[in-house]
Amino acid sequence: MPDTNSRTHTNDTKELNARYQLTNTHERHENMRDIIYKELSYRVNGIAFKVKDELGRFCRERQYADLFEGKLRQAGIKYKREVLLDKITKSNVKGNCVDFIIEDQIIVDLKAKKFITKDDYNQMQRYLECANLKLGLVINFRDSYLKPKRIINNKYDQRNNCS
C-alpha cells in the first residue's frame, strides 16, 4: 500500500524547489541590474583574461601591466596608469599609487602573487576611499584561474566625486 504521506511530501518538496528557483532567478535578474559599471567592468575583465591567455601565470606584475595597458589602448578605453592618489585627491596621504584608473570610474590593481590577502583587500579599500570611487578590481595573474575580485567602496559619496 503506497504511503500518501511520502507522496505529499514529495509534491511539497517539488513545489518548494520550483518556487525557490523562480525566486532565486528573479533575485539574480534584479541583482544584475545593480552591478556597478557592468559594461565597463565586463570589458576590463575581458582584457584581463586576454592578458592571462597571452602571458600565462608566471610573469612579473610589470609585464602584465604593460600588456594590459596596450590592450586598453587597443579597446579605446580611457585610463590613467600609476596614479599617485595625493595628486587626484589633494590630500596629504602619500605613497598610495594605483596601477590603473579606468574611465575615472574603476581602480584596477594588478597582482602577480600566490594569493590575494586581506592586506590587498584593505589596500584597495584605502585607494577607493582616497579617490572617492565606487568600484575597484583586484586581478591576480599568478592564480591558476583568473578570478578578478570586485571591491565596492561603501563610503562612496557621490556629492564629493570630483570626476
DSSP file (Angstrom, degrees, kcal/mol; ACC not computed):
  #  RESIDUE AA STRUCTURE BP1 BP2  ACC     N-H-->O    O-->H-N    N-H-->O    O-->H-N    TCO  KAPPA ALPHA  PHI   PSI    X-CA   Y-CA   Z-CA
    1    1 A M              0   0    0      0, 0.0     2,-0.1     0, 0.0     0, 0.0   0.000 360.0 360.0 360.0 126.4    0.0    0.0    0.0
    2    2 A P        -     0   0    0      0, 0.0     2,-0.8     0, 0.0     3,-0.1  -0.349 360.0-119.5 -69.8 145.0    1.5    3.3   -1.1
    3    3 A D     >  -     0   0    0      1,-0.2     4,-1.4    -2,-0.1     3,-0.2  -0.745  20.1-165.3 -85.8 111.6    2.3    5.9    1.6
    4    4 A T  H  > S+     0   0    0     -2,-0.8     4,-2.4     1,-0.2     5,-0.2   0.807  86.6  62.2 -68.9 -29.3    0.3    9.0    0.9
    5    5 A N  H  > S+     0   0    0      1,-0.2     4,-2.5     2,-0.2    -1,-0.2   0.919 103.7  47.1 -60.5 -44.4    2.4   11.0    3.3
    6    6 A S  H  > S+     0   0    0     -3,-0.2     4,-2.4     2,-0.2    -1,-0.2   0.871 111.5  51.3 -68.7 -35.6    5.6   10.4    1.3
    7    7 A R  H  X S+     0   0    0     -4,-1.4     4,-2.3     2,-0.2    -1,-0.2   0.921 112.2  46.5 -65.2 -43.0    3.7   11.4   -2.0
    8    8 A T  H  X S+     0   0    0     -4,-2.4     4,-2.7     2,-0.2    -2,-0.2   0.908 112.1  50.9 -64.1 -42.8    2.5   14.6   -0.4
    9    9 A H  H  X S+     0   0    0     -4,-2.5     4,-2.5     2,-0.2    -2,-0.2   0.910 110.1  49.8 -61.4 -42.8    6.0   15.3    1.0
   10   10 A T  H  X S+     0   0    0     -4,-2.4     4,-2.4     2,-0.2    -2,-0.2   0.917 112.1  47.3 -63.6 -44.1    7.5   14.8   -2.5
   11   11 A N  H  X S+     0   0    0     -4,-2.3     4,-2.5     2,-0.2    -2,-0.2   0.908 112.2  50.1 -63.5 -42.4    5.0   17.1   -4.1
   12   12 A D  H  X S+     0   0    0     -4,-2.7     4,-2.7     2,-0.2    -2,-0.2   0.914 111.0  49.7 -61.2 -43.3    5.5   19.7   -1.4
   13   13 A T  H  X S+     0   0    0     -4,-2.5     4,-2.7     2,-0.2    -2,-0.2   0.920 111.0  48.6 -63.0 -44.6    9.3   19.5   -1.9
   14   14 A K  H  X S+     0   0    0     -4,-2.4     4,-2.5     2,-0.2    -1,-0.2   0.912 112.5  48.9 -61.3 -42.6    8.9   19.8   -5.7
   15   15 A E  H  X S+     0   0    0     -4,-2.5     4,-2.5     2,-0.2    -2,-0.2   0.917 112.3  47.8 -65.2 -43.0    6.7   22.9   -5.3
   16   16 A L  H  X S+     0   0    0     -4,-2.7     4,-2.9     2,-0.2    -2,-0.2   0.922 112.0  49.9 -62.7 -44.4    9.1   24.5   -2.8
   17   17 A N  H  X S+     0   0    0     -4,-2.7     4,-2.7     2,-0.2    -2,-0.2   0.916 111.3  48.8 -60.3 -43.8   12.1   23.8   -5.1
   18   18 A A  H  X S+     0   0    0     -4,-2.5     4,-2.2     2,-0.2    -1,-0.2   0.916 113.2  47.2 -62.6 -43.8   10.2   25.3   -8.1
   19   19 A R  H  X S+     0   0    0     -4,-2.5     4,-2.6     2,-0.2    -2,-0.2   0.906 112.0  50.4 -63.8 -41.5    9.2   28.4   -6.0
   20   20 A Y  H  X S+     0   0    0     -4,-2.9     4,-3.5     1,-0.2     5,-0.2   0.923 110.5  49.2 -63.1 -44.4   12.8   28.8   -4.8
   21   21 A Q  H  X S+     0   0    0     -4,-2.7     4,-2.7     2,-0.2     5,-0.2   0.901 111.9  48.7 -63.1 -40.7   14.2   28.6   -8.3
   22   22 A L  H  X S+     0   0    0     -4,-2.2     4,-2.4     2,-0.2    -1,-0.2   0.944 115.8  43.1 -62.8 -48.0   11.7   31.2   -9.5
   23   23 A T  H  X S+     0   0    0     -4,-2.6     4,-2.9     2,-0.2    -2,-0.2   0.932 115.1  49.5 -63.1 -46.6   12.6   33.5   -6.6
   24   24 A N  H  X S+     0   0    0     -4,-3.5     4,-2.5     1,-0.2    -2,-0.2   0.902 112.2  47.7 -61.6 -42.7   16.3   32.9   -7.0
   25   25 A T  H  X S+     0   0    0     -4,-2.7     4,-2.4    -5,-0.2    -1,-0.2   0.917 112.7  49.3 -63.7 -43.6   16.2   33.5  -10.7
   26   26 A H  H  X S+     0   0    0     -4,-2.4     4,-2.6    -5,-0.2    -2,-0.2   0.920 111.7  48.6 -61.8 -44.5   14.2   36.7  -10.2
   27   27 A E  H  X S+     0   0    0     -4,-2.9     4,-2.8     2,-0.2    -2,-0.2   0.911 110.9  50.4 -63.4 -42.1   16.7   37.9   -7.5
   28   28 A R  H  X S+     0   0    0     -4,-2.5     4,-1.9     2,-0.2    -1,-0.2   0.909 110.9  49.5 -62.0 -40.7   19.6   37.2   -9.7
   29   29 A H  H  X S+     0   0    0     -4,-2.4     4,-1.0     2,-0.2    -2,-0.2   0.923 112.1  47.9 -63.4 -44.1   18.0   39.1  -12.5
   30   30 A E  H >X S+     0   0    0     -4,-2.6     4,-0.7     1,-0.2     3,-0.6   0.915 111.1  51.4 -60.9 -43.2   17.3   42.0  -10.1
   31   31 A N  H >< S+     0   0    0     -4,-2.8     3,-0.7     1,-0.2     4,-0.4   0.823  99.6  63.6 -65.7 -31.8   20.9   41.9   -8.9
   32   32 A M  H >< S+     0   0    0     -4,-1.9     3,-0.9     1,-0.3    -1,-0.2   0.850 100.6  52.8 -62.0 -33.2   22.3   42.0  -12.5
   33   33 A R  H << S+     0   0    0     -4,-1.0    -1,-0.3    -3,-0.6    -2,-0.2   0.760 105.8  55.5 -71.5 -23.3   20.8   45.5  -12.8
   34   34 A D  T << S+     0   0    0     -3,-0.7    -1,-0.2    -4,-0.7     2,-0.2   0.449  75.2 123.4 -89.3  -0.9   22.5   46.6   -9.7
   35   35 A I    X   -     0   0    0     -3,-0.9     3,-0.9    -4,-0.4     2,-0.3  -0.445  68.0-119.6 -65.9 128.5   26.0   45.6  -10.9
   36   36 A I  T 3  S-     0   0    0      1,-0.3     5,-0.1    -2,-0.2    -1,-0.1  -0.542  86.8 -11.5 -75.3 127.2   28.2   48.7  -10.6
   37   37 A Y  T 3> S+     0   0    0     -2,-0.3     4,-2.9     3,-0.1     5,-0.3   0.913  82.5 176.6  49.2  51.9   29.6   49.8  -14.0
   38   38 A K  H <> S+     0   0    0     -3,-0.9     4,-1.9     1,-0.2     5,-0.2   0.906  70.4  41.6 -54.7 -53.6   28.5   46.5  -15.5
   39   39 A E  H  > S+     0   0    0      2,-0.2     4,-2.1     1,-0.2    -1,-0.2   0.932 117.9  45.5 -64.9 -47.1   29.6   47.1  -19.1
   40   40 A L  H  > S+     0   0    0      1,-0.2     4,-2.5     2,-0.2    -2,-0.2   0.921 114.0  47.5 -65.4 -44.4   32.9   48.7  -18.4
   41   41 A S  H  X S+     0   0    0     -4,-2.9     4,-2.6     1,-0.2    -1,-0.2   0.856 109.8  55.0 -66.8 -32.5   33.9   46.2  -15.7
   42   42 A Y  H  X S+     0   0    0     -4,-1.9     4,-2.1    -5,-0.3    -1,-0.2   0.924 110.2  45.8 -62.9 -44.2   33.0   43.4  -18.2
   43   43 A R  H  X S+     0   0    0     -4,-2.1     4,-2.0     2,-0.2    -2,-0.2   0.906 113.0  49.6 -65.0 -42.3   35.3   44.9  -20.8
   44   44 A V  H  X S+     0   0    0     -4,-2.5     4,-2.2     1,-0.2    -2,-0.2   0.916 111.1  49.1 -64.8 -43.2   38.1   45.3  -18.3
   45   45 A N  H  X S+     0   0    0     -4,-2.6     4,-2.3     1,-0.2    -1,-0.2   0.897 108.3  54.6 -61.9 -39.7   37.8   41.7  -17.1
   46   46 A G  H  X S+     0   0    0     -4,-2.1     4,-1.9     1,-0.2    -1,-0.2   0.897 107.9  49.2 -60.2 -40.9   37.8   40.6  -20.8
   47   47 A I  H  X S+     0   0    0     -4,-2.0     4,-2.4     2,-0.2    -1,-0.2   0.905 108.7  53.2 -64.4 -41.7   41.1   42.4  -21.3
   48   48 A A  H  X S+     0   0    0     -4,-2.2     4,-2.5     1,-0.2    -2,-0.2   0.904 107.9  50.7 -60.4 -41.5   42.5   40.8  -18.2
   49   49 A F  H  X S+     0   0    0     -4,-2.3     4,-2.3     1,-0.2    -1,-0.2   0.885 109.4  50.9 -64.7 -37.9   41.5   37.3  -19.5
   50   50 A K  H  X S+     0   0    0     -4,-1.9     4,-2.1     2,-0.2    -2,-0.2   0.906 110.0  50.1 -64.5 -41.1   43.3   38.1  -22.8
   51   51 A V  H  X S+     0   0    0     -4,-2.4     4,-2.7     1,-0.2     5,-0.4   0.930 111.2  48.6 -61.9 -45.8   46.4   39.2  -20.9
   52   52 A K  H  X S+     0   0    0     -4,-2.5     4,-2.5     1,-0.2    -2,-0.2   0.906 110.2  51.9 -61.7 -42.0   46.4   36.0  -18.9
   53   53 A D  H  < S+     0   0    0     -4,-2.3    -1,-0.2     1,-0.2    -2,-0.2   0.884 115.1  42.3 -61.7 -38.8   45.9   33.9  -22.0
   54   54 A E  H  < S+     0   0    0     -4,-2.1    -2,-0.2    -5,-0.1    -1,-0.2   0.895 127.3  27.0 -76.7 -40.6   48.9   35.6  -23.7
   55   55 A L  H  < S-     0   0    0     -4,-2.7     3,-0.5     1,-0.3    -3,-0.2   0.663  91.6-147.7-100.7 -17.4   51.3   35.7  -20.8
   56   56 A G     <  -     0   0    0     -4,-2.5    -1,-0.3    -5,-0.4     3,-0.2  -0.490  41.9 -62.7  79.3-155.6   50.3   32.7  -18.6
   57   57 A R  S    S+     0   0    0     -2,-0.1    -1,-0.2     1,-0.1    -5,-0.0   0.365 114.5  69.4-116.7   6.8   50.7   32.9  -14.9
   58   58 A F  S    S+     0   0    0     -3,-0.5     2,-0.2     2,-0.0    -1,-0.1  -0.022  70.7 106.2-120.5  33.9   54.5   33.2  -14.2
   59   59 A C  S    S-     0   0    0     -3,-0.2     2,-0.2     1,-0.1    82,-0.0  -0.476  73.5 -92.4 -99.1 175.9   55.4   36.7  -15.4
   60   60 A R     >  -     0   0    0     -2,-0.2     4,-1.8     1,-0.1     3,-0.5  -0.548  33.0-113.0 -86.7 156.3   56.1   39.8  -13.4
   61   61 A E  H  > S+     0   0    0      1,-0.2     4,-2.5     2,-0.2     5,-0.2   0.864 116.6  57.7 -55.7 -38.8   53.5   42.3  -12.4
   62   62 A R  H  > S+     0   0    0      1,-0.2     4,-2.5     2,-0.2    -1,-0.2   0.887 104.2  51.5 -61.0 -41.0   55.1   44.9  -14.7
   63   63 A Q  H  > S+     0   0    0     -3,-0.5     4,-2.0     2,-0.2    -1,-0.2   0.908 110.9  47.8 -64.5 -41.9   54.8   42.7  -17.8
   64   64 A Y  H  X S+     0   0    0     -4,-1.8     4,-2.8     1,-0.2    -2,-0.2   0.921 112.2  50.1 -62.6 -43.3   51.1   42.1  -17.1
   65   65 A A  H  X S+     0   0    0     -4,-2.5     4,-2.5     2,-0.2    -2,-0.2   0.894 109.1  51.2 -64.3 -40.9   50.6   45.9  -16.6
   66   66 A D  H  X S+     0   0    0     -4,-2.5     4,-2.0     2,-0.2    -1,-0.2   0.933 115.0  41.5 -63.0 -46.1   52.4   46.7  -19.9
   67   67 A L  H  X S+     0   0    0     -4,-2.0     4,-2.3     2,-0.2    -2,-0.2   0.896 113.3  54.1 -68.7 -39.5   50.3   44.3  -21.9
   68   68 A F  H  X S+     0   0    0     -4,-2.8     4,-2.2    -5,-0.2    -2,-0.2   0.916 108.7  49.9 -58.5 -44.5   47.1   45.3  -20.0
   69   69 A E  H  X S+     0   0    0     -4,-2.5     4,-2.4     1,-0.2    -1,-0.2   0.913 109.6  50.8 -61.9 -44.1   47.8   49.0  -20.9
   70   70 A G  H  X S+     0   0    0     -4,-2.0     4,-2.4     1,-0.2    -1,-0.2   0.897 110.6  48.8 -60.7 -40.8   48.3   48.1  -24.6
   71   71 A K  H  X S+     0   0    0     -4,-2.3     4,-2.0     2,-0.2    -1,-0.2   0.860 109.5  52.4 -69.4 -35.6   45.0   46.2  -24.7
   72   72 A L  H  X>S+     0   0    0     -4,-2.2     5,-2.3     2,-0.2     4,-0.6   0.928 110.4  48.7 -62.8 -44.1   43.2   49.1  -23.0
   73   73 A R  H ><5S+     0   0    0     -4,-2.4     3,-1.1     1,-0.2    -2,-0.2   0.923 110.7  50.3 -61.4 -45.2   44.6   51.4  -25.7
   74   74 A Q  H 3<5S+     0   0    0     -4,-2.4    -1,-0.2     1,-0.3    -2,-0.2   0.867 110.1  50.7 -60.6 -37.1   43.5   49.0  -28.5
   75   75 A A  H 3<5S-     0   0    0     -4,-2.0    -1,-0.3    -5,-0.1    -2,-0.2   0.556 112.4-120.7 -79.4  -7.9   40.0   48.8  -27.0
   76   76 A G  T <<5 +     0   0    0     -3,-1.1     2,-0.5    -4,-0.6    -3,-0.2   0.775  59.3 152.0  73.9  26.0   39.8   52.6  -26.9
   77   77 A I      < -     0   0    0     -5,-2.3    -1,-0.3    -6,-0.2     2,-0.2  -0.793  44.8-127.1 -92.7 127.2   39.2   52.7  -23.1
   78   78 A K        +     0   0    0     -2,-0.5    25,-2.6    -3,-0.1     2,-0.3  -0.514  42.7 157.6 -73.2 138.6   40.4   55.8  -21.4
   79   79 A Y  E     -A  102   0A   0     23,-0.2     2,-0.4    -2,-0.2    23,-0.2  -0.974  36.6-140.7-153.8 163.3   42.8   55.2  -18.5
   80   80 A K  E     -A  101   0A   0     21,-1.7    21,-2.2    -2,-0.3     2,-0.4  -0.989  24.0-146.9-126.0 139.6   45.5   56.6  -16.3
   81   81 A R  E     -A  100   0A   0     -2,-0.4    19,-0.3     1,-0.2    18,-0.2  -0.884  68.1  -2.4-114.3 142.1   48.4   54.5  -15.2
   82   82 A E  E    S-     0   0A   0     17,-2.8     2,-0.5    -2,-0.4    -1,-0.2   0.935  80.4-177.0  47.8  62.2   50.4   54.6  -11.9
   83   83 A V  E     -A   98   0A   0     15,-1.3    15,-2.4    -3,-0.3     2,-0.5  -0.755  25.4-133.6 -92.9 128.8   48.5   57.5  -10.5
   84   84 A L  E >>  -A   97   0A   0     -2,-0.5     3,-1.3    13,-0.2     4,-0.8  -0.719  13.2-145.3 -78.8 125.9   49.5   58.9   -7.1
   85   85 A L  H 3> S+     0   0    0     11,-3.2     4,-2.0    -2,-0.5     3,-0.4   0.802  94.2  66.0 -66.0 -28.9   46.3   59.4   -5.2
   86   86 A D  H 3> S+     0   0    0     10,-0.4     4,-0.9     1,-0.2     5,-0.3   0.777  99.0  55.4 -65.6 -22.0   47.5   62.5   -3.4
   87   87 A K  H <4 S+     0   0    0     -3,-1.3    -1,-0.2     2,-0.2    -2,-0.2   0.834 113.7  37.8 -77.7 -32.4   47.5   64.2   -6.8
   88   88 A I  H  < S+     0   0    0     -4,-0.8    -2,-0.2    -3,-0.4    -1,-0.2   0.697 124.5  38.7 -91.7 -18.2   43.9   63.5   -7.6
   89   89 A T  H  < S-     0   0    0     -4,-2.0    -3,-0.2     4,-0.1    -2,-0.2   0.554  91.9-136.3-106.7  -8.8   42.5   63.9   -4.0
   90   90 A K     <  +     0   0    0     -4,-0.9     2,-0.2    -5,-0.3    -3,-0.1   0.859  60.1 135.5  54.0  36.7   44.6   66.9   -2.9
   91   91 A S        -     0   0    0     -5,-0.3    -1,-0.2    -6,-0.3    -2,-0.1  -0.564  69.7-117.1-106.4 174.7   45.1   65.2    0.4
   92   92 A N  S    S+     0   0    0     -2,-0.2     2,-0.5    -3,-0.1    -6,-0.1   0.364  74.1 121.9 -91.3   5.0   48.2   64.8    2.4
   93   93 A V        -     0   0    0     -8,-0.1     2,-0.3    -7,-0.1     3,-0.2  -0.583  46.6-167.5 -72.2 118.2   48.1   61.0    2.1
   94   94 A K        +     0   0    0     -2,-0.5     3,-0.1     1,-0.2    -2,-0.1  -0.754  54.5  31.3-108.1 153.1   51.4   60.0    0.4
   95   95 A G  S    S+     0   0    0     -2,-0.3     2,-0.9     1,-0.2    -1,-0.2   0.376  72.6 126.8  90.8  -4.8   52.6   56.8   -1.1
   96   96 A N        +     0   0    0     -3,-0.2   -11,-3.2    30,-0.0     2,-0.5  -0.787  30.0 170.0 -90.4 109.2   49.3   55.5   -2.5
   97   97 A C  E     -A   84   0A   0     -2,-0.9     2,-0.3   -13,-0.2   -13,-0.2  -0.972  18.7-153.5-122.7 117.2   49.9   54.7   -6.2
   98   98 A V  E     -A   83   0A   0    -15,-2.4   -15,-1.3    -2,-0.5   -16,-0.2  -0.636  15.0-135.5 -90.5 148.0   47.2   52.8   -8.1
   99   99 A D  E    S-     0   0A   0      9,-0.3   -17,-2.8    -2,-0.3     2,-0.3   0.961  82.1  -3.2 -65.6 -52.3   48.1   50.7  -11.1
  100  100 A F  E     -AB  81 108A   0      8,-1.8     8,-2.7   -19,-0.3     2,-0.5  -0.999  48.0-160.1-144.1 143.8   45.2   52.0  -13.3
  101  101 A I  E     -AB  80 107A   0    -21,-2.2   -21,-1.7    -2,-0.3     2,-0.5  -0.987  25.7-151.9-118.4 118.1   42.2   54.2  -13.1
  102  102 A I  E >>  -AB  79 106A   0      4,-3.4     3,-2.8    -2,-0.5     4,-2.0  -0.800  68.0 -25.5 -98.3 122.0   39.8   53.3  -15.9
  103  103 A E  T 34 S-     0   0    0    -25,-2.6    -1,-0.2    -2,-0.5   -24,-0.1   0.752 109.7 -75.1  52.5  28.0   37.4   56.0  -17.3
  104  104 A D  T 34 S+     0   0    0     -3,-0.2    -1,-0.3     2,-0.2    59,-0.1   0.779 129.2  79.7  54.9  28.7   37.7   57.8  -13.9
  105  105 A Q  T <4 S+     0   0    0     -3,-2.8    30,-1.0     1,-0.3     2,-0.4   0.639  82.7  44.5-129.3 -37.2   35.3   55.2  -12.5
  106  106 A I  E  <  -Bc 102 135A   0     -4,-2.0    -4,-3.4    28,-0.1     2,-0.5  -0.950  60.0-148.3-124.6 132.5   37.2   51.9  -11.7
  107  107 A I  E     -Bc 101 136A   0     28,-2.0    30,-3.0    -2,-0.4     2,-0.5  -0.850  16.6-161.5 -93.9 132.1   40.5   51.4   -9.9
  108  108 A V  E     -Bc 100 137A   0     -8,-2.7    -8,-1.8    -2,-0.5     2,-0.6  -0.968   6.9-171.1-117.7 126.1   42.4   48.3  -11.1
  109  109 A D  E     - c   0 138A   0     28,-3.0    30,-2.4    -2,-0.5     2,-0.3  -0.962  11.8-154.2-116.7 114.2   45.2   46.8   -9.0
  110  110 A L  E     - c   0 139A   0     -2,-0.6     2,-0.3    28,-0.2    30,-0.2  -0.694  13.5-174.0 -91.3 140.5   47.2   44.1  -10.8
  111  111 A K  E     - c   0 140A   0     28,-3.0    30,-2.8    -2,-0.3    31,-0.3  -0.937  23.4-170.5-131.0 152.6   48.9   41.4   -8.8
  112  112 A A        +     0   0    0     -2,-0.3     2,-0.3    28,-0.2   -51,-0.2  -0.567  51.2 113.1-138.7  71.6   51.3   38.6   -9.6
  113  113 A K  S    S-     0   0    0      1,-0.1    29,-0.3    -2,-0.1    30,-0.2  -0.889  78.8 -98.1-140.1 167.5   51.4   36.6   -6.3
  114  114 A K  S    S-     0   0    0     -2,-0.3     2,-0.3     1,-0.2    -1,-0.1   0.883  98.8 -10.6 -58.7 -42.0   50.4   33.3   -5.0
  115  115 A F  S    S-     0   0    0     28,-0.1     2,-0.3    -3,-0.0    -1,-0.2  -0.993  70.6-102.4-156.5 157.5   47.2   34.5   -3.4
  116  116 A I        -     0   0    0     -2,-0.3     2,-0.2    -3,-0.1    24,-0.0  -0.653  40.8-156.9 -82.0 135.3   45.3   37.7   -2.6
  117  117 A T     >  -     0   0    0     -2,-0.3     4,-1.7     1,-0.1     3,-0.3  -0.576  33.1-103.5-108.7 171.9   45.5   38.6    1.1
  118  118 A K  H  > S+     0   0    0      1,-0.2     4,-2.9     2,-0.2     5,-0.2   0.844 121.8  61.1 -60.8 -34.0   43.4   40.7    3.4
  119  119 A D  H  > S+     0   0    0      2,-0.2     4,-2.6     1,-0.2    -1,-0.2   0.888 102.2  50.6 -61.5 -38.5   46.1   43.4    3.1
  120  120 A D  H  > S+     0   0    0     -3,-0.3     4,-2.1     2,-0.2    -1,-0.2   0.912 111.5  48.1 -64.0 -42.3   45.4   43.6   -0.6
  121  121 A Y  H  X S+     0   0    0     -4,-1.7     4,-2.2     2,-0.2    -2,-0.2   0.934 113.1  47.3 -62.1 -47.4   41.7   44.0    0.0
  122  122 A N  H  X S+     0   0    0     -4,-2.9     4,-2.4     1,-0.2    -2,-0.2   0.874 109.2  55.1 -63.4 -37.8   42.4   46.7    2.7
  123  123 A Q  H  X S+     0   0    0     -4,-2.6     4,-2.5     2,-0.2    -1,-0.2   0.929 108.7  47.1 -60.8 -45.5   44.8   48.4    0.3
  124  124 A M  H  X S+     0   0    0     -4,-2.1     4,-2.8     2,-0.2    -2,-0.2   0.899 109.9  53.2 -64.8 -39.6   42.0   48.6   -2.4
  125  125 A Q  H  X S+     0   0    0     -4,-2.2     4,-2.4     2,-0.2    -1,-0.2   0.921 109.8  48.9 -59.1 -42.6   39.5   49.9    0.2
  126  126 A R  H  X S+     0   0    0     -4,-2.4     4,-2.7     2,-0.2    -2,-0.2   0.926 111.3  49.4 -62.7 -45.6   42.0   52.6    1.1
  127  127 A Y  H  X S+     0   0    0     -4,-2.5     4,-2.5     1,-0.2     5,-0.2   0.935 111.9  48.4 -57.9 -47.7   42.5   53.5   -2.6
  128  128 A L  H  X>S+     0   0    0     -4,-2.8     5,-1.8     1,-0.2     4,-1.1   0.899 113.3  46.7 -62.5 -42.3   38.8   53.7   -3.2
  129  129 A E  H  <5S+     0   0    0     -4,-2.4    -1,-0.2    -5,-0.2     3,-0.2   0.924 113.4  48.4 -66.7 -44.0   38.2   55.9   -0.2
  130  130 A C  H  <5S+     0   0    0     -4,-2.7    -2,-0.2     1,-0.2    -1,-0.2   0.907 120.4  36.8 -62.9 -41.6   41.0   58.2   -1.0
  131  131 A A  H  <5S-     0   0    0     -4,-2.5    -1,-0.2    -5,-0.2    -2,-0.2   0.564 103.4-131.8 -86.3  -9.5   39.9   58.6   -4.7
  132  132 A N  T  <5 +     0   0    0     -4,-1.1     2,-0.3    -5,-0.2    -3,-0.2   0.940  54.6 148.3  50.9  52.7   36.2   58.5   -3.7
  133  133 A L      < -     0   0    0     -5,-1.8    -1,-0.2    -6,-0.1   -27,-0.1  -0.826  47.9-138.8-112.4 156.6   35.5   56.0   -6.4
  134  134 A K  S    S+     0   0    0    -29,-0.4    19,-2.7    -2,-0.3     2,-0.4   0.835  76.3  38.4 -85.5 -34.9   32.8   53.3   -6.2
  135  135 A L  E     -cD 106 152A   0    -30,-1.0   -28,-2.0    17,-0.2     2,-0.3  -0.950  52.8-178.7-131.5 138.7   34.5   50.2   -7.7
  136  136 A G  E     -cD 107 151A   0     15,-2.7    15,-3.2    -2,-0.4     2,-0.5  -0.972  12.0-153.5-129.2 148.3   37.9   48.5   -7.6
  137  137 A L  E     -cD 108 150A   0    -30,-3.0   -28,-3.0    -2,-0.3     2,-0.6  -0.985   1.3-163.2-121.1 127.2   39.1   45.4   -9.2
  138  138 A V  E     -cD 109 149A   0     11,-2.3    11,-2.8    -2,-0.5     2,-0.6  -0.955  13.2-171.1-106.9 120.7   42.0   43.3   -7.9
  139  139 A I  E     -c  110   0A   0    -30,-2.4   -28,-3.0    -2,-0.6     2,-0.7  -0.948   7.4-166.4-120.6 115.9   43.3   41.0  -10.5
  140  140 A N  E     -c  111   0A   0     -2,-0.6     3,-0.4   -30,-0.2     7,-0.4  -0.887   6.1-175.8-105.4 111.5   45.8   38.3   -9.6
  141  141 A F  S    S+     0   0    0    -30,-2.8   -29,-0.2    -2,-0.7    -1,-0.1   0.636  76.4  68.3 -81.3 -14.3   47.5   36.8  -12.6
  142  142 A R  S    S+     0   0    0    -29,-0.3    -1,-0.2   -31,-0.3   -85,-0.1   0.768  77.0 100.4 -77.7 -24.6   49.5   34.2  -10.7
  143  143 A D  S    S-     0   0    0     -3,-0.4   -28,-0.1   -30,-0.2     3,-0.1  -0.224  84.2-119.9 -58.6 149.0   46.4   32.2   -9.7
  144  144 A S  S    S+     0   0    0      1,-0.2     2,-0.5     2,-0.0    -1,-0.1   0.905 103.8  31.9 -57.3 -42.6   45.7   29.1  -11.7
  145  145 A Y  S    S-     0   0    0      2,-0.0     2,-0.4   -88,-0.0    -1,-0.2  -0.971  93.2-117.9-119.6 130.9   42.3   30.5  -12.7
  146  146 A L        +     0   0    0     -2,-0.5    -5,-0.1    -3,-0.1    -7,-0.0  -0.527  38.0 170.2 -69.5 122.0   41.8   34.2  -13.2
  147  147 A K        -     0   0    0     -2,-0.4    -7,-0.1    -7,-0.4    -9,-0.1  -0.702  20.6-153.3-134.8  81.0   39.2   35.4  -10.7
  148  148 A P        -     0   0    0      0, 0.0     2,-0.6     0, 0.0    -9,-0.2  -0.303  14.6-137.2 -56.9 134.1   39.0   39.3  -10.6
  149  149 A K  E     -D  138   0A   0    -11,-2.8   -11,-2.3     2,-0.0     2,-0.5  -0.845   8.1-147.3 -99.0 124.3   37.8   40.5   -7.3
  150  150 A R  E     -D  137   0A   0     -2,-0.6     2,-0.5   -13,-0.2   -13,-0.2  -0.798  15.6-170.7 -89.9 125.1   35.3   43.3   -7.3
  151  151 A I  E     -D  136   0A   0    -15,-3.2   -15,-2.7    -2,-0.5     2,-0.4  -0.976   6.7-154.1-121.4 127.6   35.6   45.5   -4.3
  152  152 A I  E     -D  135   0A   0     -2,-0.5     2,-0.9   -17,-0.2   -17,-0.2  -0.830  14.6-130.7-107.0 136.6   33.0   48.1   -3.6
  153  153 A N    >   -     0   0    0    -19,-2.7     3,-1.2    -2,-0.4   -28,-0.0  -0.747  18.9-173.5 -85.3 104.9   33.5   51.4   -1.7
  154  154 A N  T 3  S+     0   0    0     -2,-0.9    -1,-0.2     1,-0.2   -20,-0.1   0.656  84.5  57.3 -73.0 -14.7   30.7   51.5    0.9
  155  155 A K  T 3  S+     0   0    0     -3,-0.1    -1,-0.2     2,-0.1     2,-0.1   0.235  75.3 139.7 -99.5  13.8   31.9   55.1    1.9
  156  156 A Y    <   -     0   0    0     -3,-1.2     2,-0.5   -22,-0.1   -27,-0.1  -0.350  35.6-162.9 -59.9 132.3   31.5   56.4   -1.7
  157  157 A D    >   -     0   0    0      1,-0.1     3,-1.1    -2,-0.1     4,-0.2  -0.930  10.4-165.1-123.5 105.7   30.0   59.9   -1.6
  158  158 A Q  G >  S+     0   0    0     -2,-0.5     3,-1.0     1,-0.3    -1,-0.1   0.806  88.3  60.6 -61.1 -30.6   28.6   60.9   -5.0
  159  159 A R  G 3  S+     0   0    0      1,-0.2    -1,-0.3     3,-0.0    -2,-0.0   0.819 107.2  44.6 -67.7 -30.4   28.4   64.6   -3.9
  160  160 A N  G <  S+     0   0    0     -3,-1.1     2,-0.7     2,-0.0    -1,-0.2   0.277  81.6 120.1 -97.7  11.0   32.2   64.7   -3.3
  161  161 A N    <   -     0   0    0     -3,-1.0   -29,-0.1    -4,-0.2   -28,-0.1  -0.664  40.5-173.4 -81.5 115.1   33.2   63.0   -6.5
  162  162 A C              0   0    0     -2,-0.7    -1,-0.2     1,-0.2   -30,-0.1   0.518 360.0 360.0 -87.0  -4.2   35.3   65.4   -8.5
  163  163 A S              0   0    0    -59,-0.1    -1,-0.2   -58,-0.0    -2,-0.1   0.504 360.0 360.0 -87.1 360.0   35.5   63.2  -11.6
